[in-house]
Amino acid sequence: MRRSICSCNPHVAISGERLTWKFIYTPVTDLPKGAKIKFDLLSQGRTFDWEQPQTDIKKKNNLIWAELPNKKVIAAKKIENHTDFSSFYEFELPTPIKALEPFTICIGTPLETVEKNGNLCQLFTQRKRLFNLSVMLPGKKEPLESESFHLDVRGSKLCNIRIITPSIVAKNKRFDVILRFEDKYGNLTNNAPENTLIELSYENLRENLSWKLFIPETGFINLPNLYFNEIGVYKIQLKNLSTNETYLSDPIKCFNETDLNVFWGLLHGESDRFDSTDNIESCLRHFRDDKALNFYATSSFDSEKETSNDAWKHISQKVLELNEDDRFVTILGQQYKGEPKEEGLRQFLFLKESKPILRKKDIKSNSLKKIYKSYRPKELCLGLI
């Protein structure tokens, strides 16, 4: 069966860029008058999400409209879904469209001042960012077809270089350093002038060490086997040879010999970008890769409405899969709301695998005393929130 053609113009976006975006839908079958074309940006309306456009065609800024094959313009209608707080845009065809004639959805402005009046791209990078489209024929309950547009969102101009180092090292003991080349939104980027060179050195020591680095396509570099041959407090220094901007790492304490380590992480925390219940794997990777944490504990709610048994099972599985003792330690955790003014709100950390969630409504876990009796100290750790 032949499929309709969906294309984007442009097909690549830069995070935080304001433009007019065109989504061109070319159907393989005739569409009758009265057919409805639904377009979903899959945006939740958060400040860093793809900006949701307005539908008043008299206003020329941040507008969504459609162009028929005869260049006639039709307005969109915004449909709100109060069940899950989502929304989509709907176009009703005033005339038929023949097969292989393009129907173009535009988001931005018909004016030339697109940088001021256009539509704002999301502030985070995403490979194959989806926009969904479906076609409903008059009198039909099921869509004729459902299609998707794909668009890559890449990082904007280089703004900062983040240097990720250990806090404590031993003399002559080798360690790795990760350099993250980031835009102003914290995305990895290689969007910098061609032939940009970054000079690396140790601050106030080992002047003979001076590396010149290119910005890689991935936006990050792992520098292995660095070491200090004298005790003291150090900083890694980077200098952009094109702009003369310098970047310093956090202090690194070098001891003569030490068994001490410093690890950074969260025992109770959520990501604004990724919901740990709906997208636990992306959430864990975000804290591991973007935030460079050494450990992270989930904090699911105890109510079945917030965390179903299937969701808890999936979270437990992903926490186990992504746990790496020498790199990133994941801990299964949950929030527990006890009696007000008596037990308070608690964060439980499960130190053993495959433990069931503790729900306030269950008889075996409806009080802290029962929970304390059911678990040994090596199995459960708790704290106030």
N, C-alpha and C positions, 0 to 999 in steps of 0.2 A: 504493500500500500504506500502510495506517495505521501510525503509529509510536506506541510507548508514550510515556507522559508522565513526565518526570523533573523534579522541582522540589526546591529547597533552602529550608530554613527555619532561620535567616534566609538571605536571598539575598545579603547583603553582610556581610563580616567585616572586623574591624579587626586589623591586624597585632599579634601578641602578646596578643590577647584570648583569655580562657578561658571557653568556653561549652559548651552541649550543642547539637550540630549535628544536624539531621534531614534525611535524604535520602529523598524520597518517590517510590517507583517504582510507577506504575500501568500494568500490562500491558494490551495490547489482545487477548491470547489467554489462554485458560485455562492455568494451570500445574499439572501433576499433582503428587501426593505423590512425594517423592524427588527433585524437581528441585533443582538446586544454583544458588544465586545468588552469583556472585563479585563482590566489591567491592574496588577497588584505589584507595588514596589517592594513588598516584604520589608517595610520599615516600621519600627515600633514607635517612632516619634521621639526617640531620645535625642539629646543635643548632638551626639556624635553619629547618629544614624543618617541615612540618606534623607535629605530635606523633603518633606511632604509638600507638594505644590497646592496652590489654590485654584479654584475653577471658574472665577468670575472673568469672563473673556474680555470685559471692558478694561480690566487692569492688566498691565503689560509685564509686571514683574512676577517671577516665580509662578508661572502659569502652566497648566497642562491643557492641551488641546489636541485635536486630531485633524489630519488632512486627508480628504478623499482623493481618489485617482484624478478627479477633475479639478483638484486644488481647492475645492470648497472646504471651509473650516467648520468643524462642529465642536461644541463644548462638551466637557465631561461632567458627570455627576458623581459626587463623592458618596459612597455607601459605607456607613459605619456599622461595625459588628460589635454590639455592646457585650456579647458573651465573652469574647477574648480580647476586647479593646483594639481590634485590628480594623483596617479599612482598606477599600480598594476603589478604583475609578471605573465608571461605566460609560460607554458610548453606544447610542442607539443609531443605527444606520438610517438616514432619511431617504436614501436611494440604494438600489442593489449594487453590489460589487461583483464583477466577473472574476473568474479564476485567473490567477497570475497578474492581477492588478494590485498595486501596492496600497496598503492602508498604513499611514504613518502617524504614530503617536509622538508628540513633541512635548518636552518638559523644559521650561526655561523662559525665554522671552522672544517675541518677534522683532524686538529692537536690536540695534547694533551694539548697544552697551551691555554685552553679555556678562562682563566681569562685575557689573553692578546689579543688574536685574535678572540674571540667570538663576538656575537651580543649583543648589549646593550639593556636591558629592559628599558621601560619608567621610568621616575623619579617620577611618582605619582601613588598612589594606585588606584585600580579599581576592583570592583567585577564583575566577568564574563566578562572579557575583550574579545572582539570579533575579530576573523580573518575570513574573508569570502572566500569561495571557490565556483567556478561554473565550470561546464563542458559543453563545446561546441562541438557538433558532426560535422564532415565535411559536408559542404553544408547546415547546419541549421543556422537560424538566432536567434532562441530562445535557451537558455541553456537547456540541458537535465535535470539538477537539480542544485539547489543552496543549499549549506550547510554552517554551521558555526562551528568554533572551539571556545571553551570557556576556558579561563585560568584566574586564580585569581592572581592579583598583590598585594602583601602585603608589609608593611613597612620594611625597613632594620633595622640595629642595632640602639638601643636607643642612641641618641646623645645629646638631649636637653630636658629639662622639662620647658614648658612655663606656667607661672602662670598668670591667667587672673583675675584681681581684679578691684573693683571700685576705682576711684581716690580720691573720697571724701566720708567720712562716718561720722555719728554722734556717740557720746559717748553712749555706751551700746545699740546701735541699730544694729541688726543682719544683716549680709549680706552673700552672697555666693561667693565661690572661685572655679574656674574651673582649674584643672591641665591637661595640654596636654603633653603626653609623645610622643616626636617626633623624627624621624630620621633626618639625615643631610639634607634631602630635604624638611622637614616640614610636612611629613606625620605622621599621628597617627600610633603608633606601640607598640607592647608588646614584641618585639624582644630583650630580655635582658636575662642574665644568670638566671637560675632557682633560686628561693628563694631570688631574689633581693628585698631589702627593702629600702623604701624612708622614711626618718625621716622629719617630718614637725614641725616647731616651729615659734614663732614670734621673730624677730630680737631684741635683747637687752631688752626683756620684757617678763613677764609671763613664767619664766623658768619651772614652773610646767606643762606647756602645751607642750607635746611632743607626737606626734602621729607617728606610724610606719605604712606605707602603702605599699601594694602590687601593682604591675603594673597590671591593669586589662586587659582582652582580648580586650576590646573596645579601649584601648589606652587613655582614659580620665576618670577623676573622678570629680564629683561635690561635693564639701564640703559645706554643708549648715550651717547656723546659727553661723558663727564666729562673734566676736565682740571685741571691745577694751573698757576697762573700765577706761582709762585715755586719755586725749587729747594729741596730739603729731603727729609725723610723723613715720610711721611704714613701715616695709617690711616683707613679708612672706618669710621664708627661708626653703629650702628643701636641704636635704643632702642624697646622695646615699651612703648607708652604705657599699656597696661592693667596690666602687672606691674612696670614700671620696670626690667626687665632690659636690660642693654646687651651688645652684641656688637661685637667689633672684628675687622677684617680683619688679614691679615699685613702687615708693613711694605711700603710702596711707596716706592722711591727715585726721586726726580725729579731729573734732570740738566738742565743748561742746553741742551746738545745732545748727543745720543748715538746711536751706531749699535749699542749693546749690546742684547742681548736675553737673557732667561733663560727656558729651556723646561724643563718638568718631565715626566718620563715613566719608563718601565720598558723596559730592554732584555732583561730576563729576569724574568718574573713570571707567576703564575697567579692566577685568581680562585677564591675558595672557593665562590662561588655558581655560576659558569658554567665548564664544562669547555671549554677552547679547541679540543679535537678534536671533541667532539660538538656544540657549539653556538658556533661561532666568531663568528658575527655578534652574538649577544647578549653575548658576552665583550668584543668590541671596543666595542660601544655602552656597556657598563658602565664601561669605563675612560675612554671619551670623555665621557660624560654624567654619571655618578655620581661618578667620581673626578676629573674635570676635568683629565685629563692632556693634554699636548701631543703626546706620541708614545708608541707602544707596539710592542714586538716580540714575535711569537709564539715559542714555545719547544717545538715538537713533538719527540718522541723519534725517534731514527733507526731503531728496529726496526720491521719491518713489522707486528708484532703490536700495537704501540702506535699506529702511524700508517700506515694502509694507503695505497696509491697514490691511491685515490679520495678518501680523507680529505685527503691532502696537496693534491690538485688543488682540492678545495673550499675549503680554507684559503687557498691562493694566490689564488683568485678573489675571496674576500671581502676579503682584505687589500688587493687592488688596488681593489676597488669602494669601500671606505670610506676610502681615502687622500685627504686634503684638505690641500694644502700650507699654506694659511693658517689651518687650524683644528686638524687632527688628523692626524699623520703615522703611517701604519702601515708596519711593516717585517716582512718574512717572515723568520722565524728558526727554528732547530732546535737541539736538543741532540745532541751527538756524544760517545759514550763510547769513548775510545781505549784503548790498552794501559795497564793499571794501573801506576802508579809511573813511567810514561814519558810518555805523552801526556795522560792525565787526562781529565776531563770538560770539554768545550768547548761554547761557544755560538756558532753561526755565524749571521751576519746577511747575507742576500742583498740586495745593492744594485741588482740588476737583476731584471726581471720574469720570471716563468715558469721559474724554475730548478728542476731536479729535486732531490729530497731526497737527501742523502748518507748512505748506509747502510754501516755497518762491514763487513757481509758481502759487499758488492760489491767486485770486484777493483779497479775504478778508484778506489775511495775507502776502501780498507781500512787506510790509514795517512795521517797528517797530511802527510807529504812528498809523496805523490801528489796530495793535495788542493791543496797549495800550488802545485804545478806546473800544475794544471788551471785555476786561476783567477787572474785579474789582481787587483791591489789594489782597483781600482774596482768589482769585481764581488762581492767577499766580504770581510767583516770578522769577526774572531773574537776571543774572549776566554776566559779561564778562568772556571769556575763554582766 
